[in-house]
Amino acid sequence: MVKGHDLRYYCRMGRGVLLKSEEVKKNETISDTMIIIGHRGARAIRPENTIAALREGGRCSDYVEIDVRLSRDGVPVIIHDPTLDRTTNGIGRVSDHTLAELRELDAGEGELIPTLAEVLALDLGGCGLVIELKESGYEDQIAAMLRESTLSKVLIVSFDADCLRRITSLLPEILVGSIFRSMEPDPFEVAKSIQVAFILSRFDLMTPKIVSSVGEAGLGVIAWTPNTKEEYQEAFRLGIDGIATDEPCDARRYLVQKE
């Protein structure tokens, strides 16, 4: 089920651009606060991209973010790096291992590498999902899985513009975001060519001028990855719409104090 994500039903009044359309009613003020996205679940607290991290992040986040790659036998699995070495007790490329082989590994604290199917079936208590596509070529498979899922709050993001174009052609109603490490190539030109809803940029690149330009272009801006009170404060001051943070519960506490 992928419904209610046409950009016509989203409103960028102040902040709160990730609210579902049915939550934005006529004459109702959208909460003037940042959207909190748990980066790889809550990677500062639990092993990144694991079920434990997603559950932890879901306690405090509006959305949790995951990274998706394919196993050797074509199963979408949740892991950030192209190799296993940093986050598991395995070695070598993810794409060189079958799902069965990947499931034998320890992803930290006894956690397993999850599949996308497992994550889509999780009850995260209303928390949405940001899906980063780390590769291209599996867009049809991802789109089919999302159509079959009961998840309604989804944002698909990627560094790969062609990957996002493919996803938008398959799921025209879904929100997509383009990720950037630098201002080259021009994020706005790329965004226009794909018709994305959001630009996701490194936090240290954010300036008042860039945030203002993003807003004037009718887009939302999400910064990654502020993790301190000072960075949350600066993100709030800049008017950034959302932050992807390794410490979502810390970020939530900061926003509650701001209120």
ZAMARGU-4260 file (C-alpha; in steps of 0.2 Angstrom, whole numbers, plus 5000, padded with zeros to 4 digits):
<rodrens>
0) 5000/5000/5000 | 5008/5016/4994 | 4995/5030/4995 | 4993/5048/5000 | 5011/5053/4994
5) 5007/5064/4979 | 5016/5080/4982 | 5000/5090/4979 | 4994/5084/4996 | 5010/5090/5005
10) 5011/5107/5012 | 5027/5116/5016 | 5021/5129/5028 | 5035/5133/5040 | 5041/5115/5044
15) 5033/5098/5045 | 5033/5094/5027 | 5033/5075/5030 | 5016/5075/5038 | 5003/5064/5029
20) 4990/5074/5019 | 4976/5068/5030 | 4985/5076/5045 | 4985/5093/5036 | 4968/5100/5037
25) 4961/5116/5032 | 4965/5131/5044 | 4975/5119/5054 | 4993/5125/5059 | 5007/5113/5055
30) 5018/5110/5070 | 5033/5122/5068 | 5046/5109/5072 | 5059/5098/5064 | 5056/5081/5058
35) 5067/5068/5067 | 5074/5054/5057 | 5083/5040/5066 | 5099/5037/5055 | 5101/5019/5052
40) 5088/5017/5066 | 5098/5024/5081 | 5116/5019/5077 | 5123/5028/5091 | 5113/5017/5103
45) 5111/5000/5095 | 5120/4992/5080 | 5116/5001/5064 | 5103/4995/5052 | 5097/4981/5064
50) 5079/4977/5070 | 5085/4983/5088 | 5091/4999/5081 | 5075/5002/5071 | 5065/4998/5087
55) 5075/5010/5097 | 5074/5024/5084 | 5056/5021/5082 | 5053/5026/5100 | 5058/5044/5097
60) 5059/5047/5078 | 5045/5052/5066 | 5054/5041/5053 | 5068/5029/5054 | 5081/5027/5039
65) 5088/5011/5032 | 5100/5006/5018 | 5096/4993/5005 | 5107/4982/4995 | 5105/4965/4986
70) 5112/4948/4992 | 5120/4937/4979 | 5103/4928/4977 | 5094/4944/4974 | 5086/4947/4991
75) 5085/4965/4997 | 5095/4966/5014 | 5098/4981/5026 | 5116/4986/5027 | 5125/5002/5023
80) 5142/4997/5016 | 5145/4987/5001 | 5156/4976/5011 | 5153/4966/5028 | 5169/4970/5037
85) 5164/4986/5047 | 5147/4981/5053 | 5148/4962/5055 | 5160/4948/5059 | 5160/4944/5040
90) 5172/4949/5027 | 5170/4953/5008 | 5156/4961/4998 | 5138/4959/5002 | 5134/4955/4984
95) 5145/4940/4985 | 5135/4931/4999 | 5118/4923/4998 | 5105/4928/5011 | 5108/4911/5020
100) 5126/4916/5022 | 5122/4934/5027 | 5110/4927/5040 | 5124/4918/5049 | 5133/4934/5053
105) 5133/4944/5068 | 5128/4962/5064 | 5132/4968/5082 | 5126/4962/5099 | 5120/4946/5092
110) 5108/4955/5079 | 5106/4948/5062 | 5106/4958/5045 | 5088/4961/5042 | 5079/4959/5025
115) 5068/4973/5018 | 5053/4961/5020 | 5056/4960/5038 | 5057/4979/5040 | 5042/4982/5030
120) 5032/4970/5042 | 5039/4978/5058 | 5026/4987/5069 | 5035/5004/5073 | 5020/5012/5081
125) 5016/5024/5067 | 5035/5029/5064 | 5038/5031/5045 | 5052/5023/5035 | 5066/5032/5024
130) 5073/5019/5012 | 5090/5023/5005 | 5093/5014/4989 | 5112/5010/4989 | 5112/5002/4971
135) 5103/5003/4955 | 5094/4989/4946 | 5082/4983/4959 | 5069/4997/4958 | 5056/4985/4951
140) 5058/4973/4965 | 5057/4987/4978 | 5042/4995/4971 | 5033/4978/4970 | 5037/4976/4989
145) 5031/4993/4994 | 5014/4990/4984 | 5012/4974/4994 | 5016/4982/5011 | 5004/4990/5023
150) 5017/5005/5026 | 5010/5022/5021 | 5023/5034/5027 | 5038/5031/5015 | 5052/5042/5008
155) 5064/5034/4996 | 5081/5043/4994 | 5097/5040/4984 | 5113/5048/4978 | 5109/5040/4961
160) 5098/5051/4951 | 5094/5037/4938 | 5088/5026/4952 | 5076/5039/4958 | 5069/5042/4941
165) 5065/5024/4939 | 5057/5023/4956 | 5046/5038/4952 | 5041/5031/4936 | 5036/5015/4945
170) 5028/5023/4960 | 5023/5041/4954 | 5013/5044/4971 | 5028/5041/4982 | 5040/5054/4989
175) 5058/5054/4984 | 5073/5064/4990 | 5090/5066/4982 | 5105/5065/4993 | 5121/5076/4990
180) 5138/5076/4998 | 5143/5093/4989 | 5135/5107/4979 | 5142/5099/4963 | 5132/5095/4953
185) 5119/5108/4956 | 5107/5100/4968 | 5093/5111/4962 | 5095/5106/4943 | 5096/5087/4948
190) 5080/5089/4959 | 5071/5098/4945 | 5075/5084/4933 | 5068/5071/4944 | 5054/5080/4953
195) 5060/5076/4970 | 5051/5082/4986 | 5067/5084/4996 | 5085/5088/4996 | 5096/5078/5008
200) 5112/5087/5011 | 5127/5086/5023 | 5124/5097/5038 | 5140/5106/5037 | 5135/5112/5019
205) 5119/5120/5026 | 5118/5139/5026 | 5104/5152/5027 | 5105/5155/5008 | 5104/5137/5004
210) 5090/5133/5015 | 5080/5148/5009 | 5084/5143/4991 | 5077/5126/4994 | 5061/5133/5001
215) 5059/5145/4987 | 5060/5130/4975 | 5046/5122/4984 | 5057/5108/4991 | 5060/5101/5009
220) 5078/5100/5016 | 5084/5087/5027 | 5102/5088/5034 | 5113/5073/5039 | 5119/5070/5053
225) 5118/5083/5067 | 5121/5073/5083 | 5124/5087/5097 | 5113/5100/5105 | 5123/5113/5097
230) 5120/5106/5080 | 5101/5103/5083 | 5100/5121/5089 | 5109/5127/5073 | 5098/5116/5062
235) 5082/5124/5071 | 5089/5141/5068 | 5092/5138/5050 | 5074/5132/5047 | 5079/5115/5041
240) 5064/5104/5039 | 5071/5088/5045 | 5087/5080/5052 | 5094/5062/5051 | 5103/5059/5067
245) 5112/5045/5075 | 5104/5051/5092 | 5085/5053/5088 | 5080/5052/5107 | 5092/5066/5111
250) 5086/5076/5097 | 5068/5073/5103 | 5072/5079/5120 | 5080/5095/5113 | 5064/5099/5103
255) 5053/5095/5118 | 5063/5108/5128 | 5061/5120/5114 | 5043/5119/5115
</rodrens>
